[in-house]
Amino acid sequence: MRRFIVFVSVAFVLFACVPIKKTQISYVPNTQAPQMEEMSEKPKPAKIIKDFSLENLKYPSPAINEYLFDEKELFLNYQYIVKSKEYDIPPVITPRVRYYLNMYTKRYPNTFQNYLDRSNKYIYLVKDILRREGLPAQLAILPFAESGYETDAYSPVGAGGMWQFMPSTGNIYGLDINYWIDERRDFEKATIAAAKHLKHLYENLGDWYLAIAAYNAGFYKVYSGLKKYKTTDFFELAKKRHLKVETKDYVPKFIALSIIYYNYLEYGFEPPSTSPLLYEKINLKQPVNLYVIADMINTDIDTLKELNPDLKKPITPPNDEYSLKIPYGTKSYLSEKIAKMSPKELLKVKIYKAKQGEYVEKIAKKFNSDKNDIMKVNGLKYSRILYNTYLFIPEKDFMKQAYAQDFIDDVKIYAPRVHIVKSGESLYTIAHKYGLSLYDVIKLNKGINPRLIRPGQPVIVSNDEDKKTARKKKKTNVVKRKLLDGKYTVQTGDTLWDIAKEFNTSVEKLMKINNLETAELHPGKKLTIN
């Protein structure tokens, strides 16, 4: 009996050690996925990448030829990548493409969802412009990689807007940048410029992936690489050391973002939470104040800013005609109102180009205005003008306007830190005191002579941190206002402008209903809201 048991045990072990043939393991594809035989061009068997996500590390699956099957990945690859007709530029799947697919869908899904939500405001307009220029609509995905569809995005090297144009390139394609506007932030004009630039790159390079790489690295960088390595293929060029890593990854990132965008529901993303912007344009031959316009058409200032992101100030350029985007359906009414108003009523301030060294007292006297009002409106800390700049001189009734403080916050000039020179000080000792180099101080004070500074002379000593702080937008607490029997009780810090926005009315109506002569409010006062 003992011999029989030993024999059976040995036989069982030998049987268990027989290697399993690969043909014994099979994968039954999803019935919804297309069969390989149906494809006109039979692709190579998919190489399935290991899934190192946390849940798979906890519950490991049996390895098959060192790869893990991911049914969803297979389904997406064959159904939506190989056969989809939505791709104007056929996707090429590389390890870096898979890396970015994983990054945006698994590691940082919130980032892509934010891109998706923001893009929905503009992407239909962008696609229309690209089609009009004869370009693939798929290029509308490029702003995902450039800026995440942020119109006011700026890079550390100075690229700006949704399409991240450098000032020099933007200038070539007609995008103006001055004190009043930065047309790189105009989603319509910048897209037209980007379309022309991309068309130029494609016509000279003959391949969309090369053109996209050149959009990131520059035409001559890509062109010289093609000549040097005698290739016309981006993916071959990317294997060399010629391109920067940023450019080598730029194309795979575009491909991955395209795939996710066209299949965002399958990847588990929500439909965009925003709607396309609907607007029309009104041509202005004189400068206007956006706060005045917002009140006239009963909309909020943020809507006008969103429609006109190229404006740096809440005032349209004074020396040029300007095409103002306004909410759809308001053009006819606004045109009639503007025709009946004077330039003074539309602007509410005078615009003066102040020169370095002028004093606010003299400017106030020149315009018969109040010195303190000028300093408050422009955020000035010193009565002496430190550098050439525009000043806004308020009309006499301006400070009583409900939107006066909001306007002031918008146009406030960056007021740098200033050191008043004392007897015995040199520019070097002043620079050292504030952690700056002599060169930094000279750069901040154009025209200053280091050997001829005198006591009482103001010297700008701001550093980069001061500027960064000045650029940060002032955060305000959102107050939820409540009505009681159709009336609202004014709280500390309330303005008529804020109350009108909260209850979807206008300042004019609130003042008329409540018999208000000025916009000044006192806490505790009850306002009737219609």
PyMOL commands that set and color helices and strands:
alter all, ss='L'
color gray80, all
select helices_A, chain A and resi 2-16+22-24+36-38+54-58+71-82+95-107+109-119+123-132+137-146+167-172+183-185+187-205+208-217+219-229+234-237+245-262+290-296+301-307+331-339+343-347+360-366+371-378+398-400+404-411+427-433+438-444+464-471+496-502+507-513
alter helices_A, ss='H'
color red, helices_A
select strands_A, chain A and resi 279-284+322-327+349-354+389-394+418-420+458-460+487-489+526-528
alter strands_A, ss='S'
color yellow, strands_A
deselect
rebuild
show_as cartoon
